[in-house]
């Protein structure tokens, strides 16, 4: 698939999670599915990572747009539900303080990077798959989460078709 873009905007798609913790690996599976479809897209980079906070922020620097794909456990939707929202819509669990002196939330890390003049993404979207089994050791996704991978990949592809502004 070749997406037509009006600019040479650099976009990064990151599948987040841990691929050996069951459904927590869904971000990686979705990223791999997207990468197989857009392999000829030079302005889009696809990566998988087990990062958060400062390390994730550092990985995002220099890109105009980032799409994060991850599992999410809210208990408010059926397993396998796929939601898309801007990063800013997530509550910041570390607003005003940090649980660790060595790290912070992604939102705080991005604000700090911007404050020191780093080139942070103008837009960060999240594609989240509702999951429950994110703590048991397994390299396999549960059936509900596995069947959500194509829908989540389609959501990422749809986001790629949207203009940045």
N, C-alpha and C positions, 0 to 999 in steps of 0.2 A: 504494500500500500504506500502510495506517495501522497503526502499531504501538501497542498499548495499554501504557501505562506507569503504574506506581503512584505515581510522583513526577514532579515537573517537573525532573528531573535534566537538566543540560545536557551533551550529548555532542558531541564533535568527531571527525569522520572526516577524516583527511588522507591523500590520495594523494601519496606522496613519489616523487622521482626527477627525471629530466630527460627531457622528452618529445622531445628531438632526439637522444637517445643510444640508439636502438633499444629493446631490451627493458627498459632502465632506466625507460622511461615507463609501464610496466605499472601502477604505483600510480595514476597519473593516470587511465588508462582504467577501472580498477576503481572509482575514486571517481566518475567520470562515470556509470558504469552504476548504482551505488547511488543517486546523486542523482536519476536519472530515475525510480527506483522509489519513493523516499520524499519526493518533492517537497512533500508536504503535511505533513511532520513538523516542527513548529515547534521542538521541543526538540533537534533534531539538525541540526548544521551540517556541510556537506561542503565541503572545500577541497582544492586541489592546491598543492603547494609543492616547491621545490628548496632545502630548508633542512636544517640539522643543528645539533647542539649547542645553544649559547645561543639562537640565533634560533628554533629549533624549540621549545625550552622556553618562550620568551616567547609564542609563538603558542598554546601549550597552557594558559596560565594562565587561571584562572577557570572551567575546565570540570571537571566531576566525573569524566568518563570520556573517554578518547581511544582511537580505533582508528587505528593507523598501517598503511598499506598500501604495500608496497614490494617491489622485486625483491631477491633474496638469492642470492648465489653461494657455495654451500657445497661443491659437487661431490659431495655425499652422496646426492642424490636426482635423479631424472630431470628434465629441463627441463620446466617447466610444472606441477610438483608444487606444491600449495598447503599451507602449514603455518600453524597458528594457535598462538600462545603468548604468555604475558605478557612485557612488556618486560624484567622482571627475569630472565628465563631466558636472555637474551643475555649473552655475555661482555662485560665492559666493557674495551674495548681501551686505555683511558687510565687505568685504575685506578692511582692514585698519581702519575701524571705526565701530561703532555700533549705531543702532537707539535707543538703550536702555542701560543704565549703568548696568542693572540687568541681561542681557542676551546677547547672541551672536549667530551667525549662527552655525549649526551643524559642519561644516568644521572647523571653528575656535575653537570650543569646543574640537573636537577630537585632533587638533594640540596641544592645551594647555594640554590636558590629557597626550598625548604622551611625551610632554616636561617635565612633572613631573614624568615620569616613569610608568604611568598606562598602563595596558594591553588593548590596543584598538584593534578592529577587523582588521585583515589583509586585509579583503575584505568586502566592503559594496556595495551592488547592490540596485538599485531602480527599482521597477515595478510601472509605473505611468499610470493612466487612464485619458485621456483627458476629462475634465468636465467643465461645465459652471455654473450650478446651485449649487453653494457651499456656498451661503450666506442666503438662504431662510430657515426658520424653517420648517423642515419636517423630519420624520423618514424613509421616503420612498426614494428610488433611482428613478431617471427618467428612462423611458424604455430603452434608449440608454445605460445608465450606468449600469443598472441592467443586460442587456444582455451581457455586457463586463466582468462581474464577472467570468464566467467560463474560458474565454480566459486568463484573468489575473492570475487566480489560476493555470492554466496550465503553464504559464510562470514561476511562482514561483517554481512549481514542477520540471520544466526543469532545473532551476538554481540549485536546490538541487542535481541534478544528476551530476553536474559538479564538478570536483576536485577544491580544493581551489587554487592551484598554477598552 
